[in-house]
Amino acid sequence: MTESEAGGPRRADARRNREALLDAAAAAFVAGGVEAPVREIATRAGVGVGTIYRHFPTRADLVIAVYRHQVDACADAVDDLLSTSGSAHDALASWIDLFVGFLVTKHGLAAALQADGSGFEALHAYFLDRLVPACTRLLDAAVASGEVHDDLDALHLLRAVGNLCIGADAAYDPRRPIDVLLTGLRRAR
């Protein structure tokens, strides 16, 4: 067996472990905040505690990785949504729903990261660099199809959705006011 053959499965396993860890950590952060016990995250991911520390030596490393992972998942969903949704507006609405799910988690993550101003600023820049173009593609497709007005740019839409998500908890689900916002974007036919 060659070195690349021996290394291939381990790299794939390591990627799967990392993905499982990030998903498990995000779920644990939503349920119990960013101070969720590492043992709980490991149990959710189906891995040992040592695996977490091998991938993420500090809690800050884990929080940053979860944040970036969620940003990437939102940004990477655009092509699939545009190709599988019934319309460009439906793709936009589905993507906004993913974005809201991220924002609900992000508020706790952002609070934990703000202590390190430079790290937080870098993550905010990453957020904008990945998500503004993703939202722009969806808005452009919906405008081109004649489904939505052309007088709102992606950054303003993301800010509006973000503002509607502030304070989201069990008593306040931002999805209803966001549905109203998306309905208001629609062009009258």
Summary of the structure (lengths in Angstrom):
residues: 189
radius of gyration: 18.6
end to end distance: 63.2
largest distance: 63.5
contacts: 543
relative contact order: 0.10
helix: 78%
strand: 2%
